[in-house]
């Protein structure tokens, strides 16, 4: 993750209603995420075989490491239609330094694997038959959330930055996953 080249915000659940981002992209709403997904780690399900309701809180659990002393983890769940468009359902962010407390920051040890819980908020959404569920992970959604400069100083006041080599683990010992509250129909 390079803070000087952050993954841009593209629509979604945000108060921005004016154009911003690459080429004046709209600030809010159901915009296709596929143009920026090449900058993310993505996991895509098979086609759902019936309408699938997801109602309630959504959470991601990531096992991750970074070469930096701080970084961000952004997780997005999208609905991928038959046309390939990926529309945001929910997303959230966890700043590494606030992984255990929202008021007392603690830097991370570079290279060490930590468990992060990313709150994706709540939703009530139906993935239609034939659609796919996609989970994307990256380290920014700028300008919705401020860029993390990956250094010890608070990102909003940092005068330097470093490029972070961020890794997500998905093995038996480190089962990164997303919890979707599926409602039986």
C-alpha positions as CSV (number, residue, x, y, z in Angstrom):
1,X,0.0,0.0,0.0
2,X,1.4,3.3,-1.1
3,X,-0.2,6.3,0.6
4,X,0.8,8.5,-2.3
5,X,-1.3,6.3,-4.6
6,X,-4.3,5.2,-2.4
7,X,-7.2,3.2,-3.6
8,X,-9.9,5.8,-4.3
9,X,-13.4,5.9,-2.8
10,X,-15.9,5.1,-5.5
11,X,-19.5,5.6,-4.4
12,X,-20.9,3.7,-1.5
13,X,-22.4,4.7,1.8
14,X,-20.9,8.2,2.3
15,X,-22.1,11.8,2.7
16,X,-20.0,13.1,-0.2
17,X,-22.5,14.1,-2.9
18,X,-20.1,16.2,-5.0
19,X,-17.7,14.8,-7.6
20,X,-14.3,13.8,-6.4
21,X,-11.7,11.2,-7.1
22,X,-10.3,10.2,-10.5
23,X,-11.9,12.0,-13.4
24,X,-14.4,13.6,-11.0
25,X,-16.1,10.3,-10.1
26,X,-19.4,10.8,-8.2
27,X,-19.0,10.8,-4.4
28,X,-21.9,8.6,-3.3
29,X,-24.3,5.9,-4.3
30,X,-24.3,2.5,-6.0
31,X,-21.3,2.8,-8.3
32,X,-19.5,-0.1,-9.9
33,X,-16.4,-1.0,-8.0
34,X,-14.8,-3.2,-10.7
35,X,-12.7,-0.3,-12.2
36,X,-10.8,-0.1,-8.9
37,X,-10.8,-3.7,-7.8
38,X,-7.4,-4.4,-9.5
39,X,-5.9,-2.5,-6.6
40,X,-7.5,-4.9,-4.1
41,X,-7.3,-8.5,-2.9
42,X,-10.7,-10.0,-4.0
43,X,-12.5,-13.2,-3.2
44,X,-15.6,-14.0,-5.3
45,X,-18.2,-16.7,-4.6
46,X,-19.9,-19.0,-7.1
47,X,-23.3,-17.8,-8.3
48,X,-25.9,-17.9,-5.5
49,X,-28.5,-20.5,-6.4
50,X,-31.5,-18.7,-4.9
51,X,-32.3,-15.2,-3.6
52,X,-30.2,-14.9,-0.4
53,X,-31.1,-12.4,2.3
54,X,-28.4,-10.9,4.5
55,X,-29.9,-8.9,7.4
56,X,-27.9,-7.7,10.4
57,X,-24.4,-6.7,11.4
58,X,-21.6,-7.7,9.1
59,X,-18.0,-8.3,10.3
60,X,-14.7,-9.3,8.8
61,X,-12.0,-11.0,10.8
62,X,-8.6,-10.6,9.2
63,X,-5.3,-12.2,10.1
64,X,-2.7,-9.8,8.7
65,X,0.8,-8.4,8.9
66,X,2.5,-5.3,7.6
67,X,6.0,-4.1,7.1
68,X,5.0,-0.8,8.6
69,X,4.2,0.3,12.2
70,X,0.7,1.3,11.3
71,X,-1.6,0.7,8.3
72,X,-5.4,0.4,7.5
73,X,-7.5,-2.5,6.5
74,X,-10.5,-1.7,4.4
75,X,-13.0,-4.5,3.7
76,X,-15.9,-4.2,1.2
77,X,-18.7,-6.7,0.4
78,X,-20.1,-6.2,-3.1
79,X,-22.9,-7.8,-5.1
80,X,-21.6,-8.9,-8.5
81,X,-24.4,-9.0,-11.1
82,X,-24.4,-11.1,-14.3
83,X,-23.1,-8.1,-16.2
84,X,-19.9,-8.1,-14.0
85,X,-20.7,-4.9,-12.1
86,X,-19.8,-5.0,-8.5
87,X,-22.0,-2.8,-6.3
88,X,-21.1,-2.1,-2.7
89,X,-23.3,-3.6,-0.1
90,X,-21.3,-2.7,3.0
91,X,-17.7,-1.7,3.9
92,X,-15.6,-0.7,6.8
93,X,-12.1,0.2,8.0
94,X,-9.8,-0.7,10.9
95,X,-6.8,1.3,11.6
96,X,-4.1,-1.0,12.9
97,X,-3.1,1.3,15.8
98,X,-6.7,1.2,17.1
99,X,-7.2,-2.5,16.8
100,X,-7.6,-3.0,20.6
101,X,-8.8,0.4,21.7
102,X,-10.5,3.3,19.9
103,X,-8.9,5.8,22.3
104,X,-5.4,4.4,23.1
105,X,-3.4,3.8,20.0
106,X,-0.8,1.1,19.9
107,X,1.6,0.7,17.0
108,X,2.1,-2.8,15.5
109,X,5.4,-4.7,15.2
110,X,6.4,-5.0,11.5
111,X,6.1,-8.6,10.2
112,X,4.0,-9.8,13.2
113,X,0.6,-11.4,12.4
114,X,-2.4,-9.7,14.2
115,X,-6.1,-10.5,14.3
116,X,-8.2,-7.5,13.2
117,X,-12.0,-7.2,13.5
118,X,-13.4,-4.9,10.9
119,X,-17.0,-3.6,11.5
120,X,-18.8,-3.4,8.2
121,X,-21.9,-2.1,9.9
122,X,-25.3,-3.6,9.3
123,X,-27.4,-4.1,6.2
124,X,-30.6,-5.7,4.9
125,X,-29.9,-6.8,1.4
126,X,-30.9,-9.6,-1.0
127,X,-28.3,-11.1,-3.3
128,X,-30.4,-12.2,-6.3
129,X,-30.2,-15.7,-7.8
130,X,-27.3,-15.8,-10.3
131,X,-25.4,-13.0,-8.6
132,X,-22.1,-13.5,-6.8
133,X,-20.8,-12.2,-3.5
134,X,-17.4,-10.6,-3.5
135,X,-15.2,-9.6,-0.6
136,X,-12.4,-7.1,-1.4
137,X,-9.6,-6.1,0.9
138,X,-7.2,-3.1,0.5
139,X,-5.6,-0.4,2.7
140,X,-7.4,2.7,1.7
141,X,-10.7,4.3,0.5
142,X,-9.6,7.9,0.0
143,X,-11.0,10.5,0.5
144,X,-13.8,8.8,2.4
145,X,-11.2,7.8,5.1
146,X,-7.9,9.7,5.5
147,X,-4.8,8.0,4.1
148,X,-2.7,6.1,6.6
149,X,1.0,7.2,6.1
150,X,2.2,3.9,7.7
151,X,4.4,5.8,10.2
152,X,4.3,6.3,14.0
153,X,2.9,9.9,13.7
154,X,-0.9,10.3,13.5
155,X,-1.7,10.0,9.8
156,X,-3.5,13.3,9.7
157,X,-0.4,15.1,10.8
158,X,2.5,13.0,9.5
159,X,5.1,14.7,7.4
160,X,6.6,11.5,6.1
161,X,5.3,8.3,4.7
162,X,6.4,4.7,3.8
163,X,5.1,2.2,1.4
164,X,3.8,-0.8,3.4
165,X,3.9,-4.5,2.3
166,X,0.6,-5.7,3.7
167,X,-0.3,-9.4,3.8
168,X,-3.6,-11.2,4.5
169,X,-3.4,-14.8,5.8
170,X,-6.0,-17.4,4.8
171,X,-4.9,-20.7,6.2
172,X,-6.0,-23.1,8.9
173,X,-4.0,-21.3,11.6
174,X,-5.1,-17.8,10.3
175,X,-8.7,-18.2,9.0
176,X,-9.5,-14.7,7.7
177,X,-13.3,-14.6,7.0
178,X,-16.4,-12.5,6.7
179,X,-19.5,-13.1,8.8
180,X,-22.7,-12.5,6.8
181,X,-26.0,-12.8,8.7
182,X,-27.9,-15.0,6.3
183,X,-31.6,-15.2,6.9
184,X,-33.3,-18.5,5.9
185,X,-36.2,-17.9,3.5
